[in-house]
Amino acid sequence: MTRKTRYRYAGVAVLAAVSTLAAAACSSSSSAGAPPASASAASTASSGSAATSTSSGAASASKSPVIFAAMGPNSGSEYNPGPQSTKNQYEALAAAWNSVGGIDGHPIQLNFYDTESSAAVAVQIVPKVEASGAKAFFSCCFAAESEAADAKTSTEGPITFNADPNIAMPSGSYLFDATMPATEGLAATEKFIGLKGWKKVALLTDTTPGEDTARDSLTGAAAADGYSVTTDQIFDVSATSLATQISQIAATKPDAIVLWSVGPQIATAFSAIAASSLAGTPVLLADGDLNLAILKKTASTLPANTYAPGAYYLVAQSGGVPSDEAAVLAYFLKAQGFTGSTNDNVASYIVDSFNVAVAAIQHLGVNATNQQILNYVQTLSGFQGINGVYHFSPSNHTGLSGLTMGMVKIAPSTLDLTPVANAGVTKLLSSS
């Protein structure tokens, strides 16, 4: 991804946790209650075999299931065990919809396929998805694996939702992406700096390929948003000390520091900041760092004034998300272990894709063909998701346009989130 695959550390809650690394304040006006255990009809036993989960909940067990398929790492180097594993997240979404009646009473059957962290395995999964009669396919979370599968589903179907917004979504293809554009976090950060009136901003980024995009964006937006970049310090993610970089930043006496580096290495920066004259300086993180799995590793050293771009559902006013979607989101978050004001951006990477697929089947019926589903989704306009309002077209398979993210403040230790700028970052909220 151009600014480091945010999903790599978020949607799967993934490599962020496996390499000593790893969804979202919601709240919904309606609560789905405690998630029931999902019934596993099969387990992942070999390359690309499916784990089938059908949690009926409020859906009628007498009606035929609607099959959705998903793939992601459930073993290998990219696998992150626990509630935020890719498999558990997609199963939680199916169970969430089933708890509110499924699709017109038909339960959603989620067939999950383990990519084993391998693009070669991902290719083998596609024929199994096609043979299963799946109405939608969710491809998560690494570009190499998704692109390997896309080569076939792009022209044959079923409708495929990728979790990485940097994968091409050709006009007229079966490929879609109902997540936020990759550059939204940067745009939100730049506008927030301007609203806060911070004039001198220091950048601290890492050597990961793609970070130059973040540096160019933050520097290029400076004049328009009323700030100047005092210094641009770069570090290696394996560094055990950033004392030198922080010393260089401190010498410029910045009003704020933008720390754009996704992963647990941000704790090294926090420690260096705490030991310097910058201890009280506001720190702005990348949206990919608004991930509970990452933040838990840094809670004890998190600066007092830490901010990050937050997805629409984290900052939207009451009623901004429709009731069914709000109930599904609440259920999903509870399944992820979120309580109170603790949340993150993870839901933003997979929930809307699932909800768009549900909307298509609700409209067309459970016997809809791949072509009918494609035609419906690529003309779907005005769909309110947890990330904002989507307007798809045959030439636009991403749907979102304009800035929908806001900004949140992250409390040290508790990691509770407080919205501080509205969706679109056009005004500060009273809590800022």
N, C-alpha and C positions, 0 to 999 in steps of 0.2 A: 504494500500500500504506500502511497506517496509519502505519508507522514507516519509511517510505521503502522502496520496493520492493527488498527485499534481493536478489531475483533480478536486478534491473536491473543490479546491479554484480557479481553472482556467477554465477548459473547460466549465463548466456551469457558470462560474463566480459566483458562487453558495453559498454554506454555508458561503463562505467568505463574502458575502454581507448580508445574512439574519441574521447571528449572529453578526451583527455589523461588519462583514466582507463583500466577494463575493463568439480576438484574435488577431502587428506583422508586423514588418516593412516590408514592402513589397516593396516594390515596383516595382511593375510591370511595365514593359515597355508599357503595354497596359491598357487602362482604360475602365471600363465597364459603367462609368457614374453613375448618381444618381440612387439608387435602387428604382424600382417602388413599390408601395404598393402591398402586396400580397393579393389575393382575398381569403377570408375564406368562404368555402362552408358549414362549420359546426363549432360549438364551442364545447369545452370540457365541457360536462354537467354532466357526471357521471363517476364512476370508469372505467378507461380504454377506454373511448369513444374517438373517433379520431377527431382531428381538421384537416380538409383537406385543403391544400393550393396548388393552381396551378397558378403560375405567368408565363404567357406564354412568354412575352418578344419577343425575336426573333424566338422562337419555333412556329411551325405552329399549329394554333388552330384546324385545320381540321384533324390532325393526332391524333390517340389515345394516351392517356397519358401512361407513364411508371410509375408504382406505386413504390415508396420507402416508407418505414415506419421507424419511429423513436420513441423512448420513452425516457422520462425523467421527472423530477419533474416540474410540472407547477402549483403546489399548495403544501401545507404542509411545513414542516420545512426546506426542502432543496431547496425550490423555490426561485429563484432570479429574480425579475421582471425587465423589461427593455430590451434594445437591446441585452444584453448578456444572456438573459434567454435561456435555452436549446431549447425551441420551436422556438424562434425567430432566433437562430443561424442556425438550420437545415432548416427552411423556407428560410433564406437568401441564403443558399447554393443551394437549389433547384431553387430559383429565379435567382441566378447568372448563373447557367448552362443554364437555359431557355433564359437568355439574350444573350447567344452566340449560340443559336439554339437548345438547349435541346440535345436529343440523336438522331442524324440523323433526326432532325425536329420534333421528338415526345417530347412534353413537359413532364417534370418530375412532377408528382403529389405527394406531400409530405403529408402523413398521419401521424400526430403526436398524440401520446397517452400519456396522463398524468399518471405517476406512483403514483401521490399523495404522493410522498416520502415514498412509502411503497412497500416492496418486495412482499407482498400478492397480491397487485394490479398488480404488474408486471407480475406475473404468469397468471393472468386473461387476460392480453393483448395478449399473444402469439397466442391463437386460432383466435383472431380477425385479427392479422397480417397475419396468414396463409390463412384465408378465403378471405382476400382482394386481394390475388394474388401478393403481394409485391415481387419484384425481389431482394430486399436487405433490411436488418433491422439493424438500428443503435441503439445500446443499451447504454444509457448514464444515469447516470455518476457514480453511486455508486455501489460498488462491490456487496452488498447484493441484490440489485434489478437486476443487470445484471446476476448474477449467478442463481437467481431464474428463470429468463426467459431462460437462457442458457440450463437449464436442459432439455428443450423440443426442442429448435431450434438446439442444438448441433448435433442431429441425424436426425432431420426431415427437417431442413432448415426453411426459406430461409437463404442464407448466412448472417451471423450476425457479425457485427463489434462492439467490445467492446471498450470503451474509457479508461478503466483501464488496463494498461499493466501488472498488477500482477495477472489477472485472467488467469487460465490455458486455453491454446488453443490446445486441444488434436489433435494428428496427425489424418488426415482423417476426422475430424469433420467439421461442417459448421461454426465454430468459428474462427474469425480472429481479428487481432489488427494492424491497420496501423498507429501506433503512435510511438513515441520514447521510447526505453527501459527506465525503471524507474531509472536506475543508470547513465544515460547519463550526467545529470547535475553535479553529483559529479565528474565524470571523467573529464569533461571539466574544472571544478573549480580547481582540483588538477593539471592538466597540465598547466593551466594559471598561477598558483602560481609559478610553475617552470620556465616558460618563463619570468615572470616578475623579477625573481631573488630574491623574498622575502624569507628570510631564517627563520624568526621567525613568526609563525602563531598561533593566539589564536582562539579557538573554542567557540562559544556561541550557544547552542542548547536548545531545550525545552524537557519537560518530556513526550511528546506524544509518545505512542507506535510506534516503528519503527525508532525513532531518533537514537537509538543505532547503526543501520545500517549505518547511515550517519557518526556518530562519528568513528565507526570502519574503514570505508572506508577512511576518511580523515586522520586518524592516520596511517593506513596501507600503504598509498601511500606516506607518508612523505619522506622516505629515497630515493625512486626511483625518486621523483620529486624535491629533493634537499632542503627540508625544515624540520623544526622540530616544533612540537606542544608545545607551551610554557605553555598552560593551557587549561583545558576543563571545561568551566562553563556551568551549566545547570539551567534553570529557568522554572517556571510554567507559562503557557500562560495567566493565570488570574492575574499575578503579576502586581501591579501598579507602582513598582519601581524596577530597576535593578542596583541600585547604588552599591550594594555590589559586584555583579558579575563584573561590569565594573571596579571597584576599583582593584579587583584581576587581571583582564586582564591588566590594566594599569601598574601594578607593574612589569609585565614581558616585558614591552616595545616591543610589537610585531610590525612587519613590516606590517601586515595585520590582519584583523579579519574576520573569516568566520561565518556569522550569518545564521545558517540553521534552520529556523523556519518559516513555511508557514502560513501567515495570518496577520491581522492588528496589532497583538501584537508586530510586529517588530518596530512599532512607539515608543513603550516604550523603546526599546533598543536604538533607534536613539536619543531620548531625553537624556538618560543617557550618551551616547557617547559624545554628544554635550557639556554636562556640565563637561566633564573630560579633561584630558590632551591628550585624543585620538581623539580630534575633527578633525584632518586632516588625520587620519589613514585610508587607504583604507578598505572598507567594501565589502565583497562578499556575495551576497544573494543566496538563493535557486532558482532554475528555476521556481518553483511554485509561487514565489513572483513576477516574471516578468508578472504581471497581472494588467492591468490598474485599475481595480476595487479596488485592494489592494493598489496599489501605490498612487492613488488619496487620500487615507486616510492618507498617510505619506509624501506627497509632501513637506509640509512646514518644515519638520524635516529631510528630506533625506540628508545624509552626502554628502559632495562635491565630494568625490571619491567613488562612489558606482557602483559595477559591478554585473552582473548576467549572467548565461548561457543563450544563445539565440538560438532559433531554426534555422535550416539551412537557411530558407528563410530570416531570419534577417541578415545573414552575407554572403550569397552567392554572388558571383560576378555576374554582369549583364549577363543575358542569362542562369542562372543556373536553372531556372524554365521554362518549356515549355509555349508557348504563351497562349493557352487556359486556362491552370491551373493558369497562372499569371493573366489573365483577371478575372477568377473566384475569385481568392484570393483578387484582388483589389476591386471587387464588394462586397465581403464578408466583408472586412475591412471597407469599406465606410458605409455599413449597420450597422456595430458595432459602428460607430461614430469616427473612427480614421481619423486624418488629419495630413499632414506634416510628420514629423519624429516620431510622437507618435505611439507606437505600443506595442505589448506584445507577449507572447507565446501561447495564447489561440487557435489560428487557427491550431496550430500544433497537437492538440488533436482530431480534428474531420475532417479536410478538406481532408486529404489523403484517409481516409476510404471511403468518399463519392466519391472521384475521381476514386478510384480503381473500385468501383461498376459501375460507369459510363463507364469506359474503358471496363469492361466485357460486358456490354450490347451493346456498340458500336461495339465490335468485333463479338459477337454472334447473335445480332439481338434482337428485343423486345419480341420475343416469346420464348426466351431461358428458359429452365427448371432449377429448382434448382440444379440438378445434373450437368448440363452443366456449369452453372455459377461456381459451386464449382470446377470442373475440370479445368476450365480456370484460376481462381484466384490462385489455389494452384500450378500452373505451370507457373505463371506470373513472369518473370525475367527481370530485367533491367528497371523497371517502375520508371520514374523520378517523384518524388513527391515533395512537398514543404519541406519535412523533409529529403530528400536525395533519394538515389536509392534503390528500393525494389527488393529483390530476394526471392519470396515465393517458397515453395516446399511442398509436402505432409507432411513432418515432421517439416516444419518451417512455421507457420502461423502468424508470426510477420513481417518477410520480411527484416527489417533493420539489418545490421551487421556493426560493427565498429562505431566509434564516428562520428556523423554528426553535432553535435551542435558546436557553436562557443561561443564567449563572447562579451557582449555589455556593454557600460558604460551608466548609467542613469543620465540625467541631473536633478539637483534639480529644483523644482518648475514647469518647463515645462514638465518634464518627457520624453523629447526627447531621442531617443536611438542612440548611435554611435557604430558601430562595432569596436571592438578592438583586436579580434583574429579570425582567419579564421575558417571555418568549419573543425572540426577535431582538432582544437587548436594545430596546428603544427608551427604556426608563428604568431607574433604580427603584427598588421596592423599599418600603419603610424599614425593613429588617437589615438593609445594607449598611 
